[in-house]
Amino acid sequence: MIKHIVFFKLKDRSPESVEATAAVLRNMEGKIPQLISIEVGKDILHSERSFDIALVTVVASLEDLQAYQVHPAHKEVIVHINEVKELSVAVDYEI
């Protein structure tokens, strides 16, 4: 199994903006068959080094991760993220 984690720092870090983007991410739930689980968390510390949102997903294999990446529901999310993000970082590892 593969855990895919992405952290997002948004251009607009207001609570409303963060919640709007978190909702877009949560909207993938149930729409992408390869996703075994999805978790979206909003930062509560708001420190200088904090990112605003964490996305944690689990898929069964690298092939499923690749299928997730090109799924139409994920591509819609990418369009939104590219408009609102200042920075994102990711890590993918086997569990």
C-alpha positions as a printed Julia matrix, in Angstrom:
95×3 Matrix{Float64}:
   0.0    0.0     0.0
   1.08   3.57   -0.66
   0.47   6.6     1.54
   0.37   9.89   -0.4
   0.71  13.04    1.72
   0.55  16.59    0.37
   0.86  19.85    2.32
  -0.58  23.05    0.87
   0.28  26.64    1.74
  -2.33  28.97    0.27
  -1.96  32.48   -1.09
  -5.0   33.55    0.95
  -4.65  31.99    4.39
  -7.98  33.28    5.72
 -10.2   30.69    7.44
 -12.77  30.99    4.65
 -10.21  30.35    1.92
  -8.67  27.42    3.76
 -12.08  25.84    4.35
 -13.07  26.32    0.7
  -9.96  24.46   -0.47
 -10.35  21.77    2.18
 -13.91  21.23    0.91
 -12.63  20.85   -2.66
 -10.17  18.19   -1.47
 -12.79  16.36    0.62
 -15.06  16.32   -2.42
 -12.86  13.6    -3.96
 -14.1   11.1    -1.37
 -16.17   8.38   -2.98
 -15.42   9.57   -6.51
 -12.03   7.93   -7.14
 -12.17   4.14   -6.86
  -8.43   3.8    -6.19
  -8.63   5.81   -2.95
  -8.78   3.44    0.0
  -8.9    6.39    2.37
  -8.71  10.17    2.28
  -8.16  12.59    5.14
  -8.05  16.38    4.93
  -6.75  18.36    7.89
  -6.58  22.12    8.45
  -3.68  23.56   10.44
  -4.53  24.74   13.95
  -1.24  26.39   15.0
  -0.83  28.94   12.19
   2.88  29.32   12.83
   5.23  30.86   10.31
   6.4   27.42    9.17
   2.92  25.87    9.1
   1.21  24.75    5.96
  -2.52  25.39    5.8
  -3.86  21.99    4.74
  -2.68  18.4     4.8
  -4.07  15.78    2.43
  -3.42  12.16    3.36
  -4.57   9.41    1.0
  -3.95   5.69    0.8
  -3.98   3.56   -2.34
  -3.14  -0.1    -2.88
  -0.24   0.24   -5.32
   1.89   2.56   -7.43
  -0.41   1.74  -10.35
  -3.4    2.91   -8.31
  -1.51   6.08   -7.36
  -0.91   6.77  -11.05
  -4.59   6.12  -11.85
  -5.6    8.5    -9.03
  -3.3   11.2   -10.43
  -5.07  11.18  -13.82
  -8.64  10.61  -12.6
 -11.01  13.4   -13.77
 -12.08  14.22  -10.18
  -8.43  14.66   -9.19
  -7.72  16.77  -12.27
 -10.55  19.13  -11.22
  -8.89  19.48   -7.82
  -5.55  20.26   -9.46
  -7.13  23.15  -11.38
  -8.41  24.66   -8.12
  -5.15  24.03   -6.24
  -3.06  25.65   -8.97
  -5.17  28.8    -8.62
  -4.97  29.07   -4.82
  -1.67  27.57   -3.71
   1.47  29.42   -2.85
   3.42  26.21   -2.3
   2.85  22.48   -2.01
   5.1   19.6    -1.0
   4.46  15.88   -1.11
   5.78  12.54    0.03
   4.75   9.07   -1.08
   5.85   5.95    0.79
   5.01   2.29    1.22
   3.1    1.21    4.29
